[in-house]
């Protein structure tokens, strides 16, 4: 009773506002401490800015799903005008790059050495059969060790031959119009460039790498330096500890996202048809599970090496394989499709591709953000409970 009376007459009574200010002050102090560690740690800058640039350059220039510059050898055994004209049609095609070969034997050797990916043989009777109004079969040999490329070569060859036949018929005064024709129109990606889909997807992988790898080291680093015990002994709560580890890396990741977006638009020419506000909201929603997963991994170890390896394998590899970036999710087995619902990169990948190529599609964005926020909350709760056990 006397203590309550003394507190009431104290010149500085303790109020909820005072407690909140003290709580916020301790949190800001912890965030400042973590920020100074980031500034002094070159590995953080390496992961946040150098690795994303290298990753984007790799996906933007080295990785391509476009079937262009297919290496083809044309063996003209006929020597006639028709065969020569067909060979010129292949030379003028944007899909093929002709490689000279003098004979079938040389072309077979070149295919075995992967110098060419296909060989078109125009036999000696090619012009004579065409002049007689008969079918003139030509043989197409394709390297089947790469099935997708082989299918592209087969399809493009049929297209070049059909265009050449139409031109020949028109030159002879015949009706060159085919009975049926299609006019393709590519929505969202009118240039039909795989880079336009790969660059937004690679940003997803970059943000996964930043979120999981950086935060997977923050708690283990405290254990290795011997400062975790002092942190536990200080008058800070578990929530303050977790928030102080999340906020600086969230800001660092947002800066990296800005850099990746500018590189995708200005360096690789990918259109950005959505708004900056939608991009910021989607990135924030994705960083919740990415940073939360890294913190959960960090709470499981007391050494940085196993934490970094676990963060790399558990974050990057599933995101690369199961996000829909390289492999179509609908083509996967049903069991694997269900697993992809637990991968945050699945939602971020499709959202980024939509944002860049189509614009703001808020029903899709809201659904993706709900899933990502839910996964982020799950990781945060698990990390919080794990940190309770450490304190005990």
Legacy VTK file of the C-alpha trace (Angstrom):
# vtk DataFile Version 3.0
C-alpha trace
ASCII
DATASET POLYDATA
POINTS 392 float
0.000 0.000 0.000
2.764 2.367 0.890
4.619 1.528 -2.317
1.528 2.341 -4.379
1.136 5.652 -2.523
4.798 6.464 -3.106
4.541 5.648 -6.815
1.472 7.867 -7.110
3.288 10.840 -5.522
6.505 10.212 -7.502
7.611 13.167 -9.644
8.076 10.752 -12.590
5.116 8.347 -12.487
5.446 5.208 -14.644
2.855 5.309 -17.418
2.152 3.136 -20.439
3.636 5.870 -22.623
6.863 5.785 -20.628
7.049 2.006 -20.926
6.392 2.189 -24.667
9.080 4.808 -25.146
11.573 2.726 -23.184
10.631 -0.375 -25.191
11.013 1.487 -28.465
14.281 3.044 -27.348
15.790 -0.342 -26.573
14.579 -1.661 -29.929
16.128 1.257 -31.804
19.383 0.744 -29.926
19.455 -2.919 -30.945
18.631 -2.029 -34.556
21.430 0.543 -34.556
23.848 -2.040 -33.175
22.862 -4.534 -35.894
23.142 -1.837 -38.549
26.673 -0.968 -37.476
27.612 -4.641 -37.677
26.268 -4.766 -41.228
28.287 -1.704 -42.210
31.463 -3.270 -40.811
30.802 -6.694 -42.338
31.910 -6.885 -46.000
30.228 -10.273 -46.457
26.817 -8.660 -45.969
27.500 -6.203 -48.775
28.830 -9.032 -50.922
25.653 -11.081 -50.527
23.318 -8.089 -50.786
24.772 -6.346 -53.840
27.627 -8.203 -55.572
26.053 -11.670 -55.752
22.711 -10.328 -57.043
24.498 -8.524 -59.867
26.386 -11.677 -60.825
23.217 -13.758 -60.605
21.267 -11.351 -62.804
24.060 -11.227 -65.364
24.120 -15.016 -65.444
20.375 -15.371 -65.959
20.136 -12.402 -68.280
22.946 -13.330 -70.641
24.081 -16.922 -70.087
20.701 -18.624 -69.574
18.284 -18.514 -72.483
15.293 -20.646 -73.409
15.080 -19.105 -76.872
15.868 -21.427 -79.765
17.901 -19.076 -81.943
21.185 -19.536 -83.805
20.601 -23.257 -84.187
23.658 -24.741 -85.879
22.628 -26.501 -89.096
24.642 -28.022 -91.938
23.008 -28.194 -95.394
24.452 -30.859 -97.710
23.519 -29.985 -101.305
24.149 -33.118 -103.374
21.893 -31.917 -106.174
23.682 -28.735 -107.179
20.562 -27.429 -108.897
18.860 -24.051 -108.667
15.988 -25.332 -106.523
18.288 -26.899 -103.949
20.438 -23.780 -103.903
17.370 -21.598 -103.337
16.203 -23.762 -100.452
19.661 -23.559 -98.903
19.541 -19.759 -99.155
16.191 -19.783 -97.357
17.837 -21.500 -94.409
20.744 -19.059 -94.535
18.332 -16.111 -94.300
16.314 -17.627 -91.457
16.826 -15.901 -88.074
16.589 -19.257 -86.319
19.502 -21.007 -88.027
23.212 -20.458 -88.360
24.591 -22.496 -91.248
27.840 -24.373 -90.766
29.603 -25.432 -93.992
30.017 -29.166 -94.580
31.163 -30.848 -97.797
29.727 -34.348 -97.353
27.476 -36.518 -95.220
30.497 -38.063 -93.543
31.874 -34.683 -92.536
28.451 -33.571 -91.289
28.092 -36.768 -89.235
31.482 -36.137 -87.656
30.520 -32.542 -86.895
27.314 -33.687 -85.215
29.249 -36.190 -83.138
31.567 -33.380 -82.029
28.553 -31.107 -81.255
29.670 -28.629 -83.904
26.233 -28.801 -85.530
22.853 -29.715 -84.049
21.216 -30.800 -87.271
22.001 -31.798 -90.866
19.713 -31.259 -93.863
20.575 -33.478 -96.842
19.246 -32.509 -100.281
19.840 -35.657 -102.398
21.212 -35.678 -105.928
17.780 -36.202 -107.523
16.181 -33.291 -105.630
15.916 -30.833 -108.558
15.113 -33.545 -111.100
12.145 -34.850 -109.108
10.799 -31.323 -108.560
11.104 -30.589 -112.287
9.146 -33.775 -113.026
6.396 -32.707 -110.625
7.144 -35.492 -108.169
7.847 -35.437 -104.449
11.441 -34.591 -103.607
12.169 -35.930 -100.112
14.974 -34.294 -98.141
16.511 -35.923 -95.078
16.777 -34.047 -91.773
19.168 -35.493 -89.202
18.860 -34.032 -85.707
20.876 -34.532 -82.525
18.332 -36.229 -80.253
20.423 -35.918 -77.095
18.712 -32.543 -76.581
15.019 -33.303 -77.214
13.750 -29.738 -76.871
16.332 -28.389 -79.292
15.620 -31.250 -81.684
11.916 -30.403 -81.687
12.711 -26.748 -82.350
14.945 -27.663 -85.305
12.245 -29.917 -86.743
9.538 -27.255 -86.382
11.656 -24.423 -87.771
12.787 -26.582 -90.695
9.175 -27.295 -91.622
8.451 -23.587 -91.451
11.358 -22.637 -93.710
10.444 -25.335 -96.239
6.793 -24.259 -96.260
7.762 -20.617 -96.811
10.137 -21.614 -99.619
7.446 -23.738 -101.298
4.992 -20.842 -101.122
7.542 -18.484 -102.666
8.311 -20.983 -105.453
4.624 -21.453 -106.199
4.065 -17.711 -106.322
6.989 -17.319 -108.713
5.436 -19.859 -111.069
2.062 -18.102 -111.027
0.365 -20.711 -108.874
-1.868 -20.076 -105.854
0.592 -19.947 -102.972
-1.982 -19.425 -100.260
-2.199 -22.340 -97.825
-5.682 -23.716 -97.046
-5.316 -22.676 -93.408
-3.059 -20.157 -91.729
-2.729 -18.864 -88.184
-1.742 -15.399 -87.023
0.093 -15.696 -83.674
-0.186 -12.904 -81.123
1.991 -13.039 -78.006
0.275 -11.388 -75.070
2.359 -9.710 -72.358
5.620 -10.815 -74.028
5.147 -9.587 -77.572
8.836 -10.091 -78.346
8.569 -13.755 -77.257
11.879 -13.438 -75.407
12.631 -15.866 -72.608
14.739 -13.150 -70.969
11.574 -11.211 -70.168
10.399 -14.120 -68.017
13.788 -15.206 -66.698
14.883 -11.822 -65.330
11.857 -11.346 -63.003
12.241 -14.971 -61.958
15.931 -14.497 -61.273
15.058 -11.534 -59.038
12.960 -13.980 -57.024
15.977 -16.240 -56.583
18.173 -13.278 -55.667
15.766 -12.093 -52.978
15.529 -15.642 -51.623
19.306 -15.797 -51.456
19.521 -12.462 -49.647
16.712 -13.192 -47.219
17.707 -16.678 -46.127
21.486 -16.501 -46.358
22.011 -13.199 -44.568
19.615 -13.805 -41.690
20.742 -17.412 -41.280
23.974 -16.009 -39.823
22.733 -13.303 -37.456
21.994 -15.416 -34.360
24.845 -17.864 -34.897
27.218 -14.914 -35.221
26.155 -13.742 -31.758
26.895 -17.197 -30.347
30.320 -17.371 -32.003
31.268 -13.929 -30.720
30.040 -14.711 -27.216
27.597 -11.795 -27.156
24.377 -13.799 -27.059
24.618 -14.462 -23.313
25.062 -10.750 -22.669
22.096 -10.016 -24.912
19.934 -12.460 -22.992
21.031 -10.923 -19.691
20.059 -7.411 -20.816
16.538 -6.030 -20.202
15.306 -6.785 -23.731
12.485 -9.064 -24.748
12.590 -11.881 -27.229
10.424 -9.870 -29.606
12.910 -7.000 -29.529
15.753 -9.382 -30.324
13.926 -10.813 -33.342
12.797 -7.434 -34.659
16.294 -6.008 -34.299
17.567 -8.850 -36.477
14.815 -8.444 -39.072
14.533 -4.691 -39.652
18.121 -3.933 -40.827
18.147 -6.840 -43.257
14.699 -5.903 -44.512
16.020 -2.445 -45.401
19.131 -3.971 -46.976
17.001 -6.361 -49.028
14.763 -3.522 -50.222
17.831 -1.653 -51.477
18.950 -4.782 -53.292
15.469 -5.162 -54.793
15.670 -1.611 -56.098
19.043 -2.368 -57.681
17.743 -5.577 -59.292
14.673 -3.829 -60.687
16.726 -1.035 -62.234
19.121 -3.581 -63.741
16.255 -5.619 -65.176
14.647 -2.587 -66.812
17.679 -0.617 -67.990
20.257 -3.339 -68.585
18.093 -6.153 -69.968
15.225 -4.128 -71.408
12.478 -5.937 -69.507
9.333 -3.771 -69.379
7.963 -2.760 -65.978
4.230 -2.291 -66.513
3.214 -2.377 -62.841
3.457 0.279 -60.152
6.247 0.881 -57.677
3.771 0.620 -54.811
2.698 -2.873 -55.833
6.344 -3.880 -56.196
7.133 -2.625 -52.682
4.144 -4.433 -51.155
4.951 -7.711 -52.900
8.608 -7.501 -51.893
7.680 -6.781 -48.281
5.284 -9.728 -48.220
7.921 -12.030 -49.694
10.658 -10.900 -47.333
8.526 -11.987 -44.382
8.970 -15.734 -45.098
12.450 -15.277 -46.606
13.856 -13.457 -43.569
11.826 -15.611 -41.196
13.207 -18.803 -42.687
16.741 -17.509 -42.337
16.169 -16.590 -38.691
14.685 -20.015 -38.004
17.755 -21.670 -39.503
20.018 -19.380 -37.494
18.263 -20.344 -34.260
19.042 -24.021 -34.867
22.835 -23.717 -34.890
25.636 -22.067 -32.950
28.122 -22.048 -35.834
27.885 -19.968 -39.000
29.087 -22.608 -41.464
26.296 -25.185 -40.973
23.768 -22.364 -40.699
24.913 -20.881 -44.018
24.828 -24.259 -45.759
21.382 -25.061 -44.387
20.067 -21.634 -45.353
21.491 -22.002 -48.852
20.091 -25.481 -49.439
16.700 -24.925 -47.803
16.133 -21.547 -49.419
17.834 -21.370 -52.786
17.460 -24.904 -54.130
13.678 -25.313 -53.587
13.103 -21.811 -54.936
15.132 -22.539 -58.045
13.453 -25.872 -58.779
9.904 -25.528 -57.411
9.046 -21.869 -58.043
8.000 -22.333 -61.667
10.963 -20.364 -62.988
12.639 -23.184 -64.913
10.066 -25.979 -64.727
6.324 -25.679 -65.256
4.550 -26.519 -61.996
1.519 -27.960 -63.803
3.798 -30.507 -65.502
5.123 -31.803 -62.175
3.673 -34.849 -60.381
0.699 -34.071 -58.174
2.621 -34.724 -54.962
5.317 -32.235 -55.978
2.676 -29.688 -56.976
1.280 -29.788 -53.435
4.777 -29.242 -52.026
5.182 -26.087 -54.119
2.401 -24.433 -52.105
4.888 -24.305 -49.210
7.515 -22.484 -51.297
7.191 -18.678 -50.940
9.115 -18.145 -54.178
6.252 -19.754 -56.104
3.964 -16.834 -55.263
6.630 -14.159 -55.636
7.771 -15.492 -59.006
4.342 -15.430 -60.648
3.582 -12.060 -59.039
6.802 -10.479 -60.318
6.318 -11.842 -63.827
2.773 -10.473 -63.827
3.914 -7.115 -62.451
6.666 -6.708 -65.039
4.848 -8.023 -68.110
1.128 -7.418 -67.487
0.859 -4.698 -64.854
-1.047 -4.500 -61.574
-3.350 -7.504 -61.220
-4.484 -6.991 -57.645
-6.582 -10.169 -57.164
-3.480 -12.234 -57.929
-1.244 -9.971 -55.836
-3.528 -10.072 -52.797
-3.796 -13.854 -52.921
-0.023 -14.208 -53.207
0.620 -11.736 -50.385
-1.779 -13.595 -48.082
0.046 -16.872 -48.687
3.481 -15.284 -48.254
2.455 -13.435 -45.096
1.020 -16.650 -43.673
4.257 -18.543 -44.303
6.223 -15.638 -42.847
4.098 -15.669 -39.703
4.658 -19.403 -39.344
8.440 -19.007 -39.578
8.379 -16.141 -37.104
6.342 -18.127 -34.556
8.662 -21.126 -34.864
11.710 -18.899 -34.416
10.128 -17.190 -31.412
9.405 -20.538 -29.758
12.903 -21.751 -30.553
14.370 -18.634 -28.973
12.305 -19.286 -25.848
13.994 -22.657 -25.504
17.384 -21.014 -25.847
16.521 -18.582 -23.087
15.342 -21.373 -20.856
LINES 1 393
392 0 1 2 3 4 5 6 7 8 9 10 11 12 13 14 15 16 17 18 19 20 21 22 23 24 25 26 27 28 29 30 31 32 33 34 35 36 37 38 39 40 41 42 43 44 45 46 47 48 49 50 51 52 53 54 55 56 57 58 59 60 61 62 63 64 65 66 67 68 69 70 71 72 73 74 75 76 77 78 79 80 81 82 83 84 85 86 87 88 89 90 91 92 93 94 95 96 97 98 99 100 101 102 103 104 105 106 107 108 109 110 111 112 113 114 115 116 117 118 119 120 121 122 123 124 125 126 127 128 129 130 131 132 133 134 135 136 137 138 139 140 141 142 143 144 145 146 147 148 149 150 151 152 153 154 155 156 157 158 159 160 161 162 163 164 165 166 167 168 169 170 171 172 173 174 175 176 177 178 179 180 181 182 183 184 185 186 187 188 189 190 191 192 193 194 195 196 197 198 199 200 201 202 203 204 205 206 207 208 209 210 211 212 213 214 215 216 217 218 219 220 221 222 223 224 225 226 227 228 229 230 231 232 233 234 235 236 237 238 239 240 241 242 243 244 245 246 247 248 249 250 251 252 253 254 255 256 257 258 259 260 261 262 263 264 265 266 267 268 269 270 271 272 273 274 275 276 277 278 279 280 281 282 283 284 285 286 287 288 289 290 291 292 293 294 295 296 297 298 299 300 301 302 303 304 305 306 307 308 309 310 311 312 313 314 315 316 317 318 319 320 321 322 323 324 325 326 327 328 329 330 331 332 333 334 335 336 337 338 339 340 341 342 343 344 345 346 347 348 349 350 351 352 353 354 355 356 357 358 359 360 361 362 363 364 365 366 367 368 369 370 371 372 373 374 375 376 377 378 379 380 381 382 383 384 385 386 387 388 389 390 391
